[in-house]
Amino acid sequence: MNNDVLTFGVEEEFFVVDRTGHLSPAGDAVVDAADEDEGELQQELTRSQAESATGICTTRDEAERQLTILRTNLAEAAARRGRRLLPSGSAPLTETALPAITPNPRYERMSEHFGATARTSHTCGCHVHIAVPDRETGIRVIDRVRPFLPALLTVTANSAICDGYDTGYASWRYQQWNRWPSAGAPPRFGSLDHYESIVDAWLRAGAILDRAMVYWDVRLSEKQPTVEFRLGDVAATVGDAVLYGVLIRGLVGTILASEERPSKLSNEVLRAQIWRASREGLSGRCPHFRTGDLAPASDVLDDVVTFASGALAETGDLDFVRDGCARLAAEGGGADRQRARFEKRGVADDVVDLLAVRST
């Protein structure tokens, strides 16, 4: 591994549920009570959620260790309060009331301004940060990575069961999240000025309240010198999250080492392609990043790995990623596991029992 290896970090959002599997307004209390000896824990928009973030990672082993500790610390704090930590993109059970907003001035302002969007878009995602030297380089990464977004979404798709029924989607969370006016596939920007002009126009229109509300599937982070990938569901397992993170790092490393021009893929077509990926996930077909033609999602994912193989080999991750993708193809991803468990009895409670993070 050379000294120029890209660093990365992973953020995960979780639901906090009670013993019956229903959302619990204990997320803020769980965050406050959890040990924070690794990474960072923070409250989320609703009181039924909690978020974790690793520190800056150089290797996949660092990321795996930190993600494991963060999940364990949150799960133990939840267990002490008779609650459970649930890594699912959407809430599996039918809820009788909308979730309470976390008592935070910014969140309360968002709730007032966006109404039902803020109250009904409570979802849990996985965000991957990849370090870049400057924002102009970040725009170059975003423009080049756009055709790969459908395949990337299939890796962590983990929200098939929501509101007590099978949605028919692998990532129903992606559909829920796109209610926000600033969410969805990014256009081809071409320049940092174009990116900033759109953000400024959103602010003037009141479509966002601050720059942290830029919710494109891939964006420039406002707090860190990174490109942030935001399209994934929270992964069912730490292993799936690590696979997702290092695959994205390899993809970005490959893009930065290449002089290939960005695809002319239109935003209208890309949005449709990501919809297809969110619908079928790993068990279905996915638009290929080269041609746009549908192919088995596992085959498309293998081609993504081949495309990024040089960068993955350089960081020692190639065999890990190949094995991880083969495992997902054979065993199914989070959405497949949710659906298989649900189909046994038609009871969404079983999905909660499957996914809930075990405390020690």
N, C-alpha and C positions, 0 to 999 in steps of 0.2 A: 504494500500500500504506500503510495507516495504522499509527500507532505501537502499536496494540493487537493487532497480528497475533500469532496463537498460535505459539509456538516449538515445535520438535519435534526428536526425535532417533531414530536407527534403529540397532538392534543386529542383527548377523547371526552365525549359527553355521554352521560349515563342518566337513566331514570332511577329515581329512588322510589321503591314500592313497599307496601306494607306486607304483612304475612299472607294476605289473600291474593297478592299480585297486583293490586290497584295502586295507582299513583298516590304518593304520600307527600304532603307539604313539609317534608323534613329535610329537603336537600340542603338548605342553608345551614341547618343545625349539624348535619352530617359533615359538611365541609369544615365547619368551625371546630368540630371535635376530632377530626382525623389527624393522625400523625403526618407531619409534613417534613419528613427526613429525606425526601427525594423529590425533585421536580417542584411543581406548584399545583395547588388545588384552589379552585375558585367557584363561586356561585354562578348560576346561569339565569336566564330570563325568567323561568318559572321556578317556584319553590319545590317542584318535584324533580329537579335535575341537579346534577353536580358535574363539574368539569375538572379534568386533570391535564397537566402538560409536563412533558419531560423537559429536562435541561437540554443543552446542546450536545448532540451525540455524533461521534465519529464512526462508530462501528455498530453493527446490528446487535451485538451482545450487550452493548451499553443500552440501546433502546429497549431490548427485551427485559433487561434487569429493571430498568426504571419503570416501564409500563407495568410489570408484574407487581412491583412494590406499591405503585400508585393505586392499582386496582385493589390490592389486598388491604391497604390502609383505609380506603373508602369503604370497602365491604365490611371490615371489622367495626368501623365507626357506625355504619348502618346497623349491623347486627346488635350492637350494644343498645340500640334504640328500638329493637324489634322490627327493623326494616331490612330490605335487601337491595343490592346494587344490580341494575339490569342493563346489560349492553345490548340494546335493541334499537334500531333506527326509528321505529314507531312504537307507540304503546300498544301492547297486544290485547288488553282487555277493554271492554266497553266501560267508559267512565260516565258517571251520572252528572258530573259538574265539570266546568272548565277549570284548568289548573290555576292556582293563585300566582300572581306576579310577585317576584322577589322584591321586597321593600328596599329599592335602590332608586334614587332619583332618575337615573338614565333609563332604567327598565320601566319605571312608571310612566315616564314621558313617552316611551315607545308604545306602551300599551294604550295610552290615551290617543296618540296620534294615528296609530295604525289599526285600532279597533280589533275586530275579530281575527285579523291576520296574526296579530301578536299572540292572541289567546289560543288559537287553533293550530298554529304551526309549530307546536312544541315537538321537536324531533331531536334525535341525537346523532351527531356526525363524528367523523374522524378527519382531522385536519393535519396535513403534513407540510412542514416548513422546510424549504431547501435554501441554503445560504447562496446569495449572489453578490457579486462585488458592487453593483450599483443598480439603480432602478431602470436604466436603459437596457442593461443586460436582462433584467427581469421581464421587460416587455418582449424582448427577443425570445425568451423561453416560453412565455404565454402564447405568442403567435405560432411558434413551432409545435407546441404540444397539443394544440386544439384537436387534431384528428384522433389522438390517442385517448381522449376522455371517455368515449363509450366503453372501451375495453377496461380502462381503469375502474370505472364504476362497478363492473361485474365482480371485482376482487372482494370488495367488502359488502356487497348487497346483502342486507340483513334486516329486512322489514316486510316480509311477506304477509305476516299476520298482524292485523290492526283492528281495533274496535270489535274484537271478538270473532272476526271472520277472515277468510283467505281473500286478500285483495286482488289476487291474480297477478300481482307485480312481485318482482324480486326486491326492488327498492321502492316501496311506496313512499318512504321518507322523501325521496328526491322529488316526487310529485307534490307532496305537502309543502316542502320547503320553497318550491317555486312560486308560492303565493306572494312572496315578498317582491316588491317592484324592482329591486336591484339584484335579484337572484338569477341563476341560469348560466348558460354558456356564454363565455366572453366573445366579443367580436374580434376580428383581426385588427389590431390597433395600428401597427406600422410605426408608431412613434409614442414616446412618453407624453408628448403634448396632446395627442388624441385621447389617450387614456385619461389624462387629467381634465380635459375639456368635458368629457362625459360625466365624470364625478362632480365637477363644478355645476353642470347643468342639473344633475339630480338634486344637489343641495338647493339650488335656486327654486326647483319645482317642489321641494318638500318631499321628494320620493325617498330620501334618506335624511336622517337628522344629524349625522356626523360621518366622517370618513370611515369609521369602523363598521358602518353599515353597508359598505360595498360588499355584496354577497356573491359576486361572480364565482363560478366553479373553480377558477384559478384567479388569483389577484395578487397585487403587491401588498405586502404587509405594511401597515402604517407604524407599527411599533418596533419591528425588527427588520434587518436587512435581508429579507427573504422573499421568495415567491411561495405563496400559500395555496395548496391544493385543498379545496373545501367540498368536493362533490361526494366523497365517500360516506356511507353509513358508518356508525361506530361498529367496529369489527366484533364478531361473536367471541373471538378468542385473542389473546395476546399474540399468538403465532400468526394469525391472519393480519393483525395490525402491523407487525414487524415486516411481514412479506410485502404488504402494501407500501410501507415507507421506503424500504430499500429498493423496490422496483421503481418507484417514482424517482428516487435519487439516481439510479442508473439511467433512467430515461433522460433526466435533465443533464446528466454528465455527457451523454451521447449527443444531445442537442448542442451543448456548449462547444463540443469538439468538432462540430460540423459547420460547414458554410452553406448548407442547403437552405434554399429560400423557403419561407412559410407557404403552406398550402393556401390556395385561393378558396378553400371551402367556405361557403356562405354560412352565416349564422342561422339562417332558416333551416338549412339542411343539417347542420350540426345539432341543432335543438331536436330535430326529428330522430337523428341517430342516437342521441343520448336517451331520448324517450324509449327507443327500442331496447337499449341496454337495461334501462330501469325496469322495463316490462318483463324481460326474459332472464336476465342475469346469466350466470355461468351455465345453466342447464339448457339454454336456448341458443339462438343465433344472434350475432352481433355484427354491425357494420365494420368492415375491415378498414384500417387506417390508411391503406394505400389506395384502395379502389372504391370504397363505400359500399361494396357488395356484401350481402349477408353471408356469413360463414359460421360454423359452430364456434361459440364464444371461446371454448377452450383452445381451439386452433388459432383464433385471433390473438389470444393471450400468449400462446407459444411464440407467435410471430413478433409480438412486442418484446418478449424476452430475447429473441434472436437479434432484433434491432438494437437492443441495449446491451448485448452480451459483452462487448469490449469493456464498457465502463463497469459492468457488474463483475467481470473477472478481475479488473484492476483493484476493486475493493474486497475481493474474496467472497463475493455474494452470489456468483453465478450458479453454483450447484445448489445453494440454499433456495434460490428463487425457482430454479427448474423443478426441484423436488417439491416445493410448496405449491406450485401451479399444478403439478401432476397429482398431488394429494387432493387439491380442490376439485380437479376434474373427476377423480375417482370417488371421493367421499361427498362431494357437494359443498357449497359455501354456506354461509349463515342462513340465507333465505331457504335453501334446500333443506337444511336441518330443521328450520322452523316448520316448514310445510310438512315434512315427513312426520314430525312429532304431532302436529295438529291433526293430520289425517287419521291417526290411530283411533281417536275418540271424538274428534270435532270439538275439543275443549281447549280454549286458548290458555287456560291456567297451566296446561302441560308445557306450553312454550316458555312461560315464565320460569317454571321449574328447570327446564333445560338450560336456559341461558344465565340465570342468576349466578353472580360471582360467589364462589364459596369462600367464607371467612375461615381462618385457621383456628 
